């Protein structure tokens, strides 16, 4: 497939025209309007400091259906110790900047350039981007962030300063979204870490079919104002 170059027009080529490696197009901008249009169409930005703006739609796509979250025995035990607390949108900027810090294992998440960080902070201000934070003794030790449209959550990145801290955030998010009737959590590309927690690969066509309907559903901003920490403590191991 050819590699498309975006113009100033607010549009994207169809996601199914992406190359075999998932790369669809190049250029454009990171305005809130373009980012939201990208997610609605199964596309996301992913590029490094010395690269142009790249847009992707991989096939297969890694997703986590909230009801399928897997909690290992050791993780369940750690949750039950009640030494961590979970918050929502309390420290979005701190969370995304923590996600942007270099990692020893690059598969744990994407490295975010300043332009990306600023764009998602704007989306958060507009009520579309959200963070789940894991705290221990009033210190932020892990978390994740992503974009919510309709009844789909498009996960972007996660971080841990302590073992399992990001996993606990993902468990809390999955449990909460299950109760809210969400269709899926988009995990973008496959990692062993996410597979071990219940994520699975589906075809790009299946993914596009699901989100085409999911993003049209009512987007209730109130679900991000609830105390999901209380829900976390009631979770049973699957």
C-alpha positions as CSV (number, residue, x, y, z in Angstrom):
1,X,0.0,0.0,0.0
2,X,1.2,3.6,-0.6
3,X,2.0,5.9,2.3
4,X,-0.4,8.9,2.3
5,X,0.6,12.5,3.1
6,X,-1.9,14.6,5.0
7,X,-2.8,18.1,3.9
8,X,-4.3,20.9,6.0
9,X,-7.7,19.4,5.4
10,X,-9.2,17.7,8.4
11,X,-9.4,14.2,7.0
12,X,-7.7,10.8,6.9
13,X,-7.5,8.0,4.3
14,X,-9.4,4.8,5.3
15,X,-7.6,2.9,8.0
16,X,-7.8,-0.4,6.0
17,X,-5.3,1.2,3.5
18,X,-2.5,1.1,6.0
19,X,0.7,-0.7,5.1
20,X,1.5,-4.2,6.4
21,X,3.4,-2.7,9.4
22,X,0.3,-0.5,10.3
23,X,1.7,2.8,9.1
24,X,-1.1,4.7,7.2
25,X,0.0,8.3,6.7
26,X,2.4,11.1,7.5
27,X,2.0,14.8,8.3
28,X,-0.9,16.8,9.4
29,X,-1.1,18.2,13.0
30,X,-2.0,17.3,16.5
31,X,-5.0,19.6,17.0
32,X,-7.8,18.2,19.2
33,X,-10.1,18.0,16.2
34,X,-7.7,15.9,14.2
35,X,-6.8,13.6,17.1
36,X,-10.5,12.9,17.9
37,X,-11.2,12.2,14.2
38,X,-8.2,9.8,14.1
39,X,-9.5,7.8,17.1
40,X,-13.0,7.7,15.7
41,X,-11.5,6.0,12.6
42,X,-9.2,3.6,14.3
43,X,-6.0,5.6,13.8
44,X,-3.5,6.9,16.3
45,X,-0.3,9.0,16.2
46,X,3.1,7.4,17.1
47,X,6.4,8.9,16.4
48,X,9.8,9.7,17.9
49,X,11.7,13.0,18.4
50,X,13.5,13.0,15.1
51,X,10.6,11.6,13.0
52,X,7.8,13.4,11.2
53,X,4.2,13.0,12.5
54,X,3.2,9.4,11.8
55,X,-0.3,7.9,11.9
56,X,-1.0,4.1,12.4
57,X,-3.7,1.6,12.2
58,X,-2.2,-1.9,12.9
59,X,-3.6,-5.2,11.9
60,X,-4.2,-7.1,14.1
61,X,-5.3,-4.7,16.8
62,X,-4.8,-5.5,20.5
63,X,-7.8,-4.8,22.6
64,X,-9.0,-5.6,26.1
65,X,-12.7,-6.3,26.7
66,X,-13.2,-5.0,30.2
67,X,-14.9,-8.2,31.4
68,X,-11.9,-10.2,30.3
69,X,-9.3,-8.5,32.6
70,X,-7.0,-11.2,34.2
71,X,-5.7,-10.7,37.7
72,X,-2.8,-12.9,38.8
73,X,-2.8,-14.4,42.3
74,X,0.2,-12.2,43.3
75,X,-1.5,-9.0,41.9
76,X,-4.7,-9.8,43.6
77,X,-2.9,-10.3,46.9
78,X,-1.2,-6.9,46.4
79,X,-4.5,-5.2,45.7
80,X,-6.0,-6.7,48.9
81,X,-3.2,-5.4,51.0
82,X,-4.9,-2.0,50.5
83,X,-1.6,-0.1,50.4
84,X,-2.4,1.6,47.1
85,X,-5.1,4.1,46.3
86,X,-6.5,4.9,42.9
87,X,-7.7,8.3,41.6
88,X,-9.1,9.6,38.3
89,X,-7.9,12.8,36.6
90,X,-6.3,14.0,39.8
91,X,-2.8,14.3,38.2
92,X,-3.2,14.1,34.4
93,X,-0.2,16.2,33.5
94,X,2.0,14.4,36.0
95,X,0.8,11.1,34.7
96,X,1.5,11.8,31.0
97,X,4.9,13.3,31.8
98,X,5.7,10.2,33.8
99,X,4.7,8.1,30.8
100,X,7.1,10.2,28.6
101,X,10.1,9.3,30.7
102,X,12.6,6.9,29.1
103,X,12.0,3.2,29.9
104,X,14.4,0.3,30.3
105,X,12.0,-1.8,28.3
106,X,10.6,0.1,25.3
107,X,7.7,-2.4,25.0
108,X,6.2,-1.1,28.2
109,X,4.9,2.0,26.4
110,X,5.6,4.7,23.9
111,X,8.0,7.6,24.4
112,X,6.1,10.9,24.1
113,X,7.6,14.0,22.5
114,X,6.6,17.4,24.0
115,X,4.3,18.1,21.1
116,X,2.3,15.0,21.9
117,X,2.2,15.8,25.7
118,X,0.9,19.3,25.0
119,X,-1.8,18.0,22.7
120,X,-3.2,15.4,25.1
121,X,-3.2,17.9,27.9
122,X,-5.5,20.0,25.6
123,X,-7.7,17.0,25.1
124,X,-7.8,16.5,28.9
125,X,-8.9,20.1,29.3
126,X,-11.7,19.5,26.8
127,X,-12.8,16.5,28.7
128,X,-11.8,13.7,26.3
129,X,-8.4,12.5,27.7
130,X,-8.4,10.9,31.2
131,X,-5.8,9.5,33.6
132,X,-6.0,6.7,36.2
133,X,-3.4,7.2,38.9
134,X,-1.9,4.8,41.4
135,X,-0.7,6.3,44.7
136,X,1.2,4.9,47.7
137,X,1.7,7.1,50.7
138,X,0.6,10.2,48.8
139,X,3.2,9.5,46.1
140,X,2.3,8.8,42.4
141,X,3.9,5.4,41.6
142,X,2.0,4.4,38.5
143,X,-0.8,5.1,36.1
144,X,-2.1,5.3,32.6
145,X,-3.9,7.7,30.3
146,X,-6.1,7.6,27.2
147,X,-8.9,9.1,25.2
148,X,-12.6,8.3,25.8
149,X,-15.1,8.5,23.0
150,X,-18.6,7.1,23.4
151,X,-18.2,3.7,25.0
152,X,-14.6,3.1,23.9
153,X,-11.4,3.9,25.8
154,X,-8.3,4.4,23.6
155,X,-5.4,3.6,25.8
156,X,-2.2,5.6,25.0
157,X,0.5,4.9,27.6
158,X,1.2,3.6,31.1
159,X,4.0,3.8,33.6
160,X,5.2,2.2,36.8
161,X,7.7,3.5,39.3
162,X,6.9,0.5,41.5
163,X,6.3,-3.1,40.4
164,X,2.7,-3.7,39.3
165,X,1.6,-0.1,39.9
166,X,0.4,0.4,36.3
167,X,-1.3,-3.1,36.4
168,X,-3.3,-2.0,39.3
169,X,-4.4,1.2,37.4
170,X,-5.4,-1.0,34.5
171,X,-7.4,-3.4,36.7
172,X,-9.2,-0.4,38.3
173,X,-10.0,1.1,34.9
174,X,-11.2,-2.2,33.4
175,X,-13.4,-2.9,36.4
176,X,-14.9,0.6,36.3
177,X,-15.5,0.5,32.5
178,X,-17.1,-2.9,32.8
179,X,-19.7,-1.5,35.2
180,X,-20.3,1.4,32.9
181,X,-21.0,-0.9,29.9
182,X,-18.0,0.0,27.8
183,X,-17.3,-2.0,24.7
184,X,-13.5,-2.1,24.8
185,X,-10.1,-0.7,25.8
186,X,-7.9,-0.2,22.8
187,X,-4.4,-1.3,23.6
188,X,-3.1,-0.5,20.0
189,X,-0.1,-2.9,19.6
190,X,0.6,-6.3,21.1
191,X,2.8,-6.8,24.2
192,X,3.3,-9.8,26.4
193,X,2.5,-7.6,29.4
194,X,-1.0,-6.8,28.1
195,X,-1.7,-10.3,26.8
196,X,-1.0,-11.6,30.3
197,X,-3.7,-9.3,31.6
198,X,-6.4,-10.6,29.2
199,X,-5.9,-8.4,26.1
200,X,-6.4,-10.2,22.8
201,X,-5.7,-9.6,19.1
202,X,-8.6,-9.0,16.8
203,X,-8.5,-8.1,13.1
204,X,-8.5,-4.4,12.1
205,X,-11.8,-4.8,10.3
206,X,-13.4,-6.2,13.5
207,X,-11.9,-3.4,15.5
208,X,-13.3,-0.8,13.1
209,X,-16.7,-2.4,13.1
210,X,-16.9,-2.2,16.9
211,X,-15.7,1.4,17.3
212,X,-17.8,2.7,14.5
213,X,-20.9,2.0,16.7
214,X,-19.2,2.4,20.1
215,X,-18.1,6.0,19.6
216,X,-21.6,7.0,18.7
217,X,-22.9,6.0,22.1
218,X,-23.6,8.5,24.8
219,X,-20.4,10.0,26.2
220,X,-21.1,10.5,29.9
221,X,-18.5,12.7,31.4
222,X,-19.8,12.0,34.9
223,X,-18.3,8.5,35.0
224,X,-14.9,10.1,35.4
225,X,-16.0,11.9,38.6
226,X,-16.7,8.6,40.5
227,X,-14.5,7.1,43.3
228,X,-13.2,3.9,41.6
229,X,-10.9,3.2,44.5
230,X,-13.8,1.8,46.5
231,X,-14.6,-0.5,43.5
232,X,-11.0,-1.7,43.4
233,X,-11.1,-3.1,46.9
234,X,-14.1,-5.3,46.0
235,X,-12.4,-7.0,43.0
236,X,-12.2,-10.7,43.1
237,X,-9.5,-12.7,41.2
238,X,-10.6,-14.3,38.0
